[in-house]
């Protein structure tokens, strides 16, 4: 991955009344998911790989490296993002491009 590669970040948060239910996560779907959670698409943002690496170094409490999500979970989060009314269209376009790349032989 190039240092200038753009990364779309989304947060998993506790499922509450009024949560975006586009992508619900159950305990065990990822080692860090220990209770019913959802992806909070409304708070999505883009960062470059270089800036993410710097943020991990400078703000370790906010940007912690954790176990990677499985490819199938990432795909589910991406596909649900395309359906979420809370994810900005510019981010949906990024996902569509990424999924198009993934589908090429």
N, CA, C and O atoms as CSV, one atom per row, in Angstrom:
chain,resi,resn,atom,element,x,y,z
A,1,UNK,N,N,0.852,-1.178,0.000
A,1,UNK,CA,C,0.000,0.000,0.000
A,1,UNK,C,C,0.895,1.237,0.000
A,1,UNK,O,O,1.829,1.349,0.793
A,2,UNK,N,N,0.593,2.139,-0.888
A,2,UNK,CA,C,1.333,3.394,-0.990
A,2,UNK,C,C,1.038,4.285,0.221
A,2,UNK,O,O,-0.077,4.259,0.743
A,3,UNK,N,N,2.024,5.074,0.673
A,3,UNK,CA,C,1.770,5.992,1.788
A,3,UNK,C,C,0.649,6.989,1.500
A,3,UNK,O,O,0.032,7.522,2.422
A,4,UNK,N,N,0.390,7.239,0.219
A,4,UNK,CA,C,-0.663,8.179,-0.158
A,4,UNK,C,C,-2.003,7.492,-0.432
A,4,UNK,O,O,-2.974,8.150,-0.806
A,5,UNK,N,N,-2.055,6.175,-0.247
A,5,UNK,CA,C,-3.315,5.449,-0.427
A,5,UNK,C,C,-4.339,5.973,0.562
A,5,UNK,O,O,-4.024,6.238,1.722
A,6,UNK,N,N,-5.560,6.117,0.093
A,6,UNK,CA,C,-6.638,6.601,0.958
A,6,UNK,C,C,-7.345,5.429,1.610
A,6,UNK,O,O,-7.619,4.413,0.972
A,7,UNK,N,N,-7.635,5.588,2.894
A,7,UNK,CA,C,-8.290,4.551,3.678
A,7,UNK,C,C,-9.571,5.135,4.259
A,7,UNK,O,O,-9.550,6.199,4.877
A,8,UNK,N,N,-10.675,4.443,4.062
A,8,UNK,CA,C,-11.950,4.848,4.635
A,8,UNK,C,C,-12.082,4.173,5.992
A,8,UNK,O,O,-12.086,2.945,6.078
A,9,UNK,N,N,-12.189,4.966,7.047
A,9,UNK,CA,C,-12.309,4.426,8.400
A,9,UNK,C,C,-13.738,4.578,8.898
A,9,UNK,O,O,-14.364,5.627,8.740
A,10,UNK,N,N,-14.236,3.512,9.499
A,10,UNK,CA,C,-15.544,3.530,10.151
A,10,UNK,C,C,-15.359,2.974,11.552
A,10,UNK,O,O,-14.425,2.215,11.812
A,11,UNK,N,N,-16.240,3.350,12.436
A,11,UNK,CA,C,-16.156,2.949,13.824
A,11,UNK,C,C,-17.264,1.962,14.161
A,11,UNK,O,O,-18.406,2.124,13.730
A,12,UNK,N,N,-16.922,0.946,14.930
A,12,UNK,CA,C,-17.936,0.063,15.508
A,12,UNK,C,C,-18.266,0.622,16.887
A,12,UNK,O,O,-17.369,0.974,17.653
A,13,UNK,N,N,-19.535,0.698,17.190
A,13,UNK,CA,C,-19.973,1.258,18.460
A,13,UNK,C,C,-21.119,0.431,19.028
A,13,UNK,O,O,-21.740,-0.360,18.319
A,14,UNK,N,N,-21.385,0.621,20.291
A,14,UNK,CA,C,-22.465,-0.105,20.947
A,14,UNK,C,C,-23.803,0.169,20.266
A,14,UNK,O,O,-24.127,1.313,19.949
A,15,UNK,N,N,-24.560,-0.877,20.050
A,15,UNK,CA,C,-25.899,-0.744,19.462
A,15,UNK,C,C,-26.814,-0.093,20.494
A,15,UNK,O,O,-26.936,-0.568,21.623
A,16,UNK,N,N,-27.453,1.000,20.089
A,16,UNK,CA,C,-28.378,1.729,20.956
A,16,UNK,C,C,-29.646,2.061,20.171
A,16,UNK,O,O,-29.690,1.913,18.950
A,17,UNK,N,N,-30.658,2.504,20.876
A,17,UNK,CA,C,-31.878,2.954,20.219
A,17,UNK,C,C,-31.502,4.099,19.279
A,17,UNK,O,O,-30.804,5.029,19.682
A,18,UNK,N,N,-31.959,4.035,18.039
A,18,UNK,CA,C,-31.657,5.065,17.060
A,18,UNK,C,C,-30.375,4.825,16.269
A,18,UNK,O,O,-30.029,5.627,15.401
A,19,UNK,N,N,-29.661,3.724,16.559
A,19,UNK,CA,C,-28.439,3.414,15.812
A,19,UNK,C,C,-28.771,3.100,14.357
A,19,UNK,O,O,-29.864,2.632,14.039
A,20,UNK,N,N,-27.805,3.368,13.482
A,20,UNK,CA,C,-27.894,2.925,12.094
A,20,UNK,C,C,-27.742,1.405,12.116
A,20,UNK,O,O,-26.698,0.891,12.519
A,21,UNK,N,N,-28.771,0.691,11.689
A,21,UNK,CA,C,-28.762,-0.770,11.734
A,21,UNK,C,C,-28.330,-1.407,10.413
A,21,UNK,O,O,-28.572,-2.591,10.179
A,22,UNK,N,N,-27.693,-0.617,9.558
A,22,UNK,CA,C,-27.264,-1.141,8.260
A,22,UNK,C,C,-26.290,-2.298,8.407
A,22,UNK,O,O,-26.298,-3.231,7.604
A,23,UNK,N,N,-25.444,-2.236,9.444
A,23,UNK,CA,C,-24.469,-3.304,9.671
A,23,UNK,C,C,-24.376,-3.582,11.168
A,23,UNK,O,O,-23.672,-2.889,11.903
A,24,UNK,N,N,-25.095,-4.603,11.598
A,24,UNK,CA,C,-25.065,-5.011,13.006
A,24,UNK,C,C,-23.992,-6.078,13.192
A,24,UNK,O,O,-23.818,-6.957,12.348
A,25,UNK,N,N,-23.283,-5.987,14.299
A,25,UNK,CA,C,-22.220,-6.934,14.615
A,25,UNK,C,C,-22.537,-7.642,15.919
A,25,UNK,O,O,-22.979,-7.028,16.890
A,26,UNK,N,N,-22.306,-8.926,15.923
A,26,UNK,CA,C,-22.550,-9.744,17.114
A,26,UNK,C,C,-21.220,-10.050,17.798
A,26,UNK,O,O,-20.173,-10.069,17.152
A,27,UNK,N,N,-21.268,-10.289,19.100
A,27,UNK,CA,C,-20.045,-10.664,19.809
A,27,UNK,C,C,-19.350,-11.840,19.115
A,27,UNK,O,O,-19.988,-12.815,18.715
A,28,UNK,N,N,-18.042,-11.720,18.985
A,28,UNK,CA,C,-17.262,-12.787,18.375
A,28,UNK,C,C,-17.011,-12.632,16.890
A,28,UNK,O,O,-16.178,-13.349,16.334
A,29,UNK,N,N,-17.714,-11.709,16.223
A,29,UNK,CA,C,-17.460,-11.524,14.786
A,29,UNK,C,C,-16.080,-10.907,14.544
A,29,UNK,O,O,-15.513,-11.033,13.459
A,30,UNK,N,N,-15.564,-10.255,15.548
A,30,UNK,CA,C,-14.206,-9.720,15.570
A,30,UNK,C,C,-13.787,-9.790,17.033
A,30,UNK,O,O,-14.627,-9.603,17.913
A,31,UNK,N,N,-12.520,-10.053,17.317
A,31,UNK,CA,C,-12.100,-10.174,18.712
A,31,UNK,C,C,-12.445,-8.964,19.591
A,31,UNK,O,O,-12.604,-9.116,20.802
A,32,UNK,N,N,-12.561,-7.780,19.011
A,32,UNK,CA,C,-12.863,-6.580,19.791
A,32,UNK,C,C,-14.360,-6.339,19.975
A,32,UNK,O,O,-14.756,-5.452,20.731
A,33,UNK,N,N,-15.187,-7.120,19.292
A,33,UNK,CA,C,-16.640,-6.975,19.421
A,33,UNK,C,C,-17.098,-7.931,20.520
A,33,UNK,O,O,-17.121,-9.148,20.336
A,34,UNK,N,N,-17.462,-7.352,21.669
A,34,UNK,CA,C,-17.828,-8.173,22.826
A,34,UNK,C,C,-19.307,-8.047,23.194
A,34,UNK,O,O,-19.783,-8.740,24.092
A,35,UNK,N,N,-20.026,-7.172,22.510
A,35,UNK,CA,C,-21.463,-7.006,22.739
A,35,UNK,C,C,-22.101,-6.522,21.437
A,35,UNK,O,O,-21.395,-6.181,20.488
A,36,UNK,N,N,-23.430,-6.493,21.393
A,36,UNK,CA,C,-24.101,-6.061,20.158
A,36,UNK,C,C,-23.593,-4.680,19.751
A,36,UNK,O,O,-23.599,-3.740,20.546
A,37,UNK,N,N,-23.161,-4.581,18.518
A,37,UNK,CA,C,-22.561,-3.342,18.022
A,37,UNK,C,C,-23.074,-3.039,16.625
A,37,UNK,O,O,-23.710,-3.880,15.989
A,38,UNK,N,N,-22.798,-1.851,16.161
A,38,UNK,CA,C,-23.142,-1.426,14.806
A,38,UNK,C,C,-21.981,-0.625,14.237
A,38,UNK,O,O,-21.137,-0.114,14.973
A,39,UNK,N,N,-21.956,-0.528,12.922
A,39,UNK,CA,C,-20.987,0.365,12.277
A,39,UNK,C,C,-21.623,1.742,12.213
A,39,UNK,O,O,-22.766,1.896,11.781
A,40,UNK,N,N,-20.872,2.734,12.645
A,40,UNK,CA,C,-21.365,4.108,12.712
A,40,UNK,C,C,-20.924,4.849,11.440
A,40,UNK,O,O,-19.942,5.590,11.441
A,41,UNK,N,N,-21.676,4.626,10.364
A,41,UNK,CA,C,-21.310,5.188,9.066
A,41,UNK,C,C,-21.337,6.713,9.040
A,41,UNK,O,O,-20.594,7.320,8.267
A,42,UNK,N,N,-22.153,7.336,9.844
A,42,UNK,CA,C,-22.259,8.802,9.838
A,42,UNK,C,C,-20.945,9.469,10.240
A,42,UNK,O,O,-20.711,10.630,9.904
A,43,UNK,N,N,-20.091,8.745,10.955
A,43,UNK,CA,C,-18.823,9.314,11.428
A,43,UNK,C,C,-17.635,8.850,10.590
A,43,UNK,O,O,-16.487,9.027,10.998
A,44,UNK,N,N,-17.892,8.264,9.436
A,44,UNK,CA,C,-16.811,7.777,8.576
A,44,UNK,C,C,-15.928,8.940,8.122
A,44,UNK,O,O,-16.390,10.070,7.965
A,45,UNK,N,N,-14.648,8.631,7.916
A,45,UNK,CA,C,-13.742,9.638,7.366
A,45,UNK,C,C,-12.606,8.952,6.622
A,45,UNK,O,O,-12.369,7.755,6.780
A,46,UNK,N,N,-11.911,9.734,5.809
A,46,UNK,CA,C,-10.810,9.221,5.000
A,46,UNK,C,C,-9.503,9.777,5.540
A,46,UNK,O,O,-9.411,10.934,5.950
A,47,UNK,N,N,-8.501,8.916,5.525
A,47,UNK,CA,C,-7.164,9.292,5.955
A,47,UNK,C,C,-6.183,8.575,5.031
A,47,UNK,O,O,-6.490,7.494,4.528
A,48,UNK,N,N,-5.023,9.153,4.806
A,48,UNK,CA,C,-4.019,8.456,3.996
A,48,UNK,C,C,-3.287,7.457,4.880
A,48,UNK,O,O,-3.271,7.585,6.104
A,49,UNK,N,N,-2.689,6.471,4.250
A,49,UNK,CA,C,-1.926,5.466,4.993
A,49,UNK,C,C,-0.819,6.142,5.802
A,49,UNK,O,O,-0.563,5.763,6.945
A,50,UNK,N,N,-0.176,7.123,5.221
A,50,UNK,CA,C,0.899,7.851,5.914
A,50,UNK,C,C,0.360,8.548,7.163
A,50,UNK,O,O,0.962,8.460,8.233
A,51,UNK,N,N,-0.768,9.238,7.029
A,51,UNK,CA,C,-1.329,9.950,8.177
A,51,UNK,C,C,-1.852,8.984,9.248
A,51,UNK,O,O,-1.780,9.275,10.442
A,52,UNK,N,N,-2.368,7.852,8.819
A,52,UNK,CA,C,-2.831,6.860,9.783
A,52,UNK,C,C,-1.646,6.331,10.602
A,52,UNK,O,O,-1.739,6.185,11.820
A,53,UNK,N,N,-0.560,6.053,9.934
A,53,UNK,CA,C,0.635,5.572,10.640
A,53,UNK,C,C,1.120,6.612,11.647
A,53,UNK,O,O,1.475,6.268,12.775
A,54,UNK,N,N,1.137,7.870,11.247
A,54,UNK,CA,C,1.550,8.944,12.167
A,54,UNK,C,C,0.575,9.071,13.338
A,54,UNK,O,O,0.990,9.256,14.483
A,55,UNK,N,N,-0.720,8.970,13.044
A,55,UNK,CA,C,-1.729,9.074,14.109
A,55,UNK,C,C,-1.579,7.934,15.106
A,55,UNK,O,O,-1.735,8.134,16.311
A,56,UNK,N,N,-1.278,6.742,14.610
A,56,UNK,CA,C,-1.081,5.601,15.508
A,56,UNK,C,C,0.094,5.845,16.453
A,56,UNK,O,O,0.068,5.421,17.608
A,57,UNK,N,N,1.118,6.530,15.957
A,57,UNK,CA,C,2.293,6.826,16.778
A,57,UNK,C,C,2.033,7.966,17.762
A,57,UNK,O,O,2.435,7.891,18.923
A,58,UNK,N,N,1.363,9.017,17.298
A,58,UNK,CA,C,1.168,10.209,18.123
A,58,UNK,C,C,-0.034,10.118,19.050
A,58,UNK,O,O,-0.015,10.688,20.141
A,59,UNK,N,N,-1.070,9.416,18.636
A,59,UNK,CA,C,-2.310,9.318,19.420
A,59,UNK,C,C,-2.689,7.847,19.625
A,59,UNK,O,O,-3.733,7.403,19.148
A,60,UNK,N,N,-1.847,7.099,20.330
A,60,UNK,CA,C,-2.101,5.659,20.449
A,60,UNK,C,C,-3.403,5.310,21.152
A,60,UNK,O,O,-3.926,4.213,20.955
A,61,UNK,N,N,-3.942,6.211,21.966
A,61,UNK,CA,C,-5.219,5.919,22.626
A,61,UNK,C,C,-6.398,6.056,21.678
A,61,UNK,O,O,-7.452,5.465,21.912
A,62,UNK,N,N,-6.235,6.828,20.612
A,62,UNK,CA,C,-7.319,7.028,19.648
A,62,UNK,C,C,-7.194,6.128,18.422
A,62,UNK,O,O,-8.196,5.712,17.842
A,63,UNK,N,N,-5.965,5.835,18.037
A,63,UNK,CA,C,-5.712,5.024,16.845
A,63,UNK,C,C,-4.882,3.818,17.255
A,63,UNK,O,O,-3.652,3.845,17.204
A,64,UNK,N,N,-5.567,2.769,17.660
A,64,UNK,CA,C,-4.897,1.557,18.105
A,64,UNK,C,C,-4.945,0.509,17.006
A,64,UNK,O,O,-5.992,0.256,16.409
A,65,UNK,N,N,-3.801,-0.088,16.754
A,65,UNK,CA,C,-3.799,-1.227,15.837
A,65,UNK,C,C,-4.441,-2.390,16.570
A,65,UNK,O,O,-4.080,-2.707,17.703
A,66,UNK,N,N,-5.385,-3.014,15.913
A,66,UNK,CA,C,-6.051,-4.181,16.484
A,66,UNK,C,C,-6.003,-5.301,15.453
A,66,UNK,O,O,-5.492,-5.127,14.347
A,67,UNK,N,N,-6.533,-6.428,15.831
A,67,UNK,CA,C,-6.570,-7.563,14.929
A,67,UNK,C,C,-7.347,-7.177,13.674
A,67,UNK,O,O,-8.409,-6.561,13.766
A,68,UNK,N,N,-6.827,-7.532,12.509
A,68,UNK,CA,C,-7.567,-7.200,11.291
A,68,UNK,C,C,-8.893,-7.959,11.227
A,68,UNK,O,O,-9.015,-9.083,11.715
A,69,UNK,N,N,-9.864,-7.319,10.620
A,69,UNK,CA,C,-11.146,-7.985,10.374
A,69,UNK,C,C,-10.952,-9.001,9.259
A,69,UNK,O,O,-10.081,-8.840,8.404
A,70,UNK,N,N,-11.757,-10.031,9.276
A,70,UNK,CA,C,-11.686,-11.041,8.212
A,70,UNK,C,C,-12.130,-10.398,6.899
A,70,UNK,O,O,-12.894,-9.432,6.905
A,71,UNK,N,N,-11.655,-10.930,5.779
A,71,UNK,CA,C,-12.105,-10.405,4.480
A,71,UNK,C,C,-13.627,-10.438,4.335
A,71,UNK,O,O,-14.207,-9.525,3.747
A,72,UNK,N,N,-14.278,-11.471,4.859
A,72,UNK,CA,C,-15.737,-11.550,4.725
A,72,UNK,C,C,-16.423,-10.474,5.566
A,72,UNK,O,O,-17.450,-9.938,5.148
A,73,UNK,N,N,-15.883,-10.148,6.734
A,73,UNK,CA,C,-16.465,-9.084,7.553
A,73,UNK,C,C,-16.246,-7.727,6.892
A,73,UNK,O,O,-17.149,-6.890,6.881
A,74,UNK,N,N,-15.072,-7.507,6.352
A,74,UNK,CA,C,-14.809,-6.241,5.644
A,74,UNK,C,C,-15.783,-6.096,4.483
A,74,UNK,O,O,-16.348,-5.023,4.272
A,75,UNK,N,N,-15.978,-7.155,3.744
A,75,UNK,CA,C,-16.906,-7.112,2.598
A,75,UNK,C,C,-18.323,-6.784,3.075
A,75,UNK,O,O,-19.019,-5.986,2.446
A,76,UNK,N,N,-18.751,-7.391,4.176
A,76,UNK,CA,C,-20.094,-7.136,4.709
A,76,UNK,C,C,-20.228,-5.680,5.145
A,76,UNK,O,O,-21.265,-5.058,4.911
A,77,UNK,N,N,-19.190,-5.132,5.776
A,77,UNK,CA,C,-19.211,-3.729,6.201
A,77,UNK,C,C,-19.285,-2.812,4.979
A,77,UNK,O,O,-20.025,-1.828,4.978
A,78,UNK,N,N,-18.520,-3.139,3.949
A,78,UNK,CA,C,-18.548,-2.344,2.718
A,78,UNK,C,C,-19.937,-2.390,2.073
A,78,UNK,O,O,-20.502,-1.351,1.735
A,79,UNK,N,N,-20.476,-3.584,1.907
A,79,UNK,CA,C,-21.775,-3.725,1.244
A,79,UNK,C,C,-22.883,-3.044,2.046
A,79,UNK,O,O,-23.778,-2.428,1.467
A,80,UNK,N,N,-22.829,-3.150,3.358
A,80,UNK,CA,C,-23.828,-2.481,4.197
A,80,UNK,C,C,-23.672,-0.964,4.101
A,80,UNK,O,O,-24.661,-0.232,4.158
A,81,UNK,N,N,-22.448,-0.498,3.957
A,81,UNK,CA,C,-22.215,0.938,3.803
A,81,UNK,C,C,-22.902,1.497,2.568
A,81,UNK,O,O,-23.389,2.628,2.575
A,82,UNK,N,N,-22.937,0.701,1.514
A,82,UNK,CA,C,-23.608,1.141,0.291
A,82,UNK,C,C,-25.105,1.314,0.505
A,82,UNK,O,O,-25.748,2.081,-0.212
A,83,UNK,N,N,-25.664,0.612,1.481
A,83,UNK,CA,C,-27.100,0.683,1.772
A,83,UNK,C,C,-27.426,1.688,2.877
A,83,UNK,O,O,-28.583,2.072,3.043
A,84,UNK,N,N,-26.424,2.108,3.622
A,84,UNK,CA,C,-26.670,3.001,4.753
A,84,UNK,C,C,-27.090,4.396,4.288
A,84,UNK,O,O,-26.450,4.975,3.409
A,85,UNK,N,N,-28.148,4.930,4.865
A,85,UNK,CA,C,-28.535,6.306,4.534
A,85,UNK,C,C,-27.614,7.338,5.188
A,85,UNK,O,O,-27.730,8.534,4.919
A,86,UNK,N,N,-26.706,6.879,6.039
A,86,UNK,CA,C,-25.847,7.795,6.795
A,86,UNK,C,C,-24.426,7.909,6.251
A,86,UNK,O,O,-23.646,8.726,6.740
A,87,UNK,N,N,-24.078,7.109,5.257
A,87,UNK,CA,C,-22.740,7.175,4.686
A,87,UNK,C,C,-22.748,8.139,3.503
A,87,UNK,O,O,-23.572,8.017,2.596
A,88,UNK,N,N,-21.837,9.084,3.521
A,88,UNK,CA,C,-21.752,10.092,2.461
A,88,UNK,C,C,-21.526,9.436,1.101
A,88,UNK,O,O,-20.826,8.429,0.990
A,89,UNK,N,N,-22.125,10.018,0.082
A,89,UNK,CA,C,-22.034,9.468,-1.271
A,89,UNK,C,C,-20.582,9.359,-1.742
A,89,UNK,O,O,-20.234,8.399,-2.430
A,90,UNK,N,N,-19.742,10.310,-1.391
A,90,UNK,CA,C,-18.339,10.245,-1.837
A,90,UNK,C,C,-17.648,8.997,-1.274
A,90,UNK,O,O,-16.758,8.437,-1.915
A,91,UNK,N,N,-18.057,8.563,-0.080
A,91,UNK,CA,C,-17.488,7.354,0.511
A,91,UNK,C,C,-18.079,6.108,-0.141
A,91,UNK,O,O,-17.388,5.102,-0.307
A,92,UNK,N,N,-19.334,6.176,-0.504
A,92,UNK,CA,C,-19.943,5.057,-1.222
A,92,UNK,C,C,-19.234,4.855,-2.560
A,92,UNK,O,O,-19.046,3.721,-2.999
A,93,UNK,N,N,-18.845,5.944,-3.203
A,93,UNK,CA,C,-18.113,5.833,-4.472
A,93,UNK,C,C,-16.770,5.134,-4.259
A,93,UNK,O,O,-16.357,4.316,-5.082
A,94,UNK,N,N,-16.089,5.454,-3.154
A,94,UNK,CA,C,-14.826,4.771,-2.836
A,94,UNK,C,C,-15.055,3.269,-2.683
A,94,UNK,O,O,-14.275,2.463,-3.190
A,95,UNK,N,N,-16.117,2.903,-1.989
A,95,UNK,CA,C,-16.422,1.485,-1.766
A,95,UNK,C,C,-16.729,0.805,-3.094
A,95,UNK,O,O,-16.248,-0.299,-3.353
A,96,UNK,N,N,-17.528,1.458,-3.936
A,96,UNK,CA,C,-17.853,0.868,-5.239
A,96,UNK,C,C,-16.585,0.609,-6.047
A,96,UNK,O,O,-16.447,-0.442,-6.673
A,97,UNK,N,N,-15.667,1.562,-6.033
A,97,UNK,CA,C,-14.391,1.381,-6.758
A,97,UNK,C,C,-13.617,0.203,-6.173
A,97,UNK,O,O,-13.089,-0.627,-6.914
A,98,UNK,N,N,-13.550,0.131,-4.857
A,98,UNK,CA,C,-12.824,-0.965,-4.193
A,98,UNK,C,C,-13.463,-2.316,-4.502
A,98,UNK,O,O,-12.757,-3.281,-4.796
A,99,UNK,N,N,-14.764,-2.391,-4.439
A,99,UNK,CA,C,-15.432,-3.656,-4.741
A,99,UNK,C,C,-15.250,-4.045,-6.204
A,99,UNK,O,O,-15.158,-5.228,-6.531
A,100,UNK,N,N,-15.198,-3.058,-7.071
A,100,UNK,CA,C,-14.944,-3.335,-8.480
A,100,UNK,C,C,-13.565,-3.918,-8.681
A,100,UNK,O,O,-13.387,-4.829,-9.489
A,101,UNK,N,N,-12.578,-3.402,-7.949
A,101,UNK,CA,C,-11.229,-3.924,-8.022
A,101,UNK,C,C,-11.169,-5.350,-7.490
A,101,UNK,O,O,-10.459,-6.201,-8.026
A,102,UNK,N,N,-11.929,-5.594,-6.424
A,102,UNK,CA,C,-11.931,-6.930,-5.806
A,102,UNK,C,C,-12.549,-7.968,-6.722
A,102,UNK,O,O,-12.217,-9.150,-6.629
A,103,UNK,N,N,-13.437,-7.548,-7.602
A,103,UNK,CA,C,-14.143,-8.500,-8.457
A,103,UNK,C,C,-13.393,-8.800,-9.754
A,103,UNK,O,O,-13.808,-9.670,-10.519
A,104,UNK,N,N,-12.300,-8.092,-10.007
A,104,UNK,CA,C,-11.560,-8.328,-11.224
A,104,UNK,C,C,-10.720,-9.595,-11.082
A,104,UNK,O,O,-10.221,-9.889,-9.996
A,105,UNK,N,N,-10.562,-10.348,-12.176
A,105,UNK,CA,C,-9.762,-11.592,-12.101
A,105,UNK,C,C,-8.308,-11.306,-11.839
A,105,UNK,O,O,-7.503,-12.233,-11.747
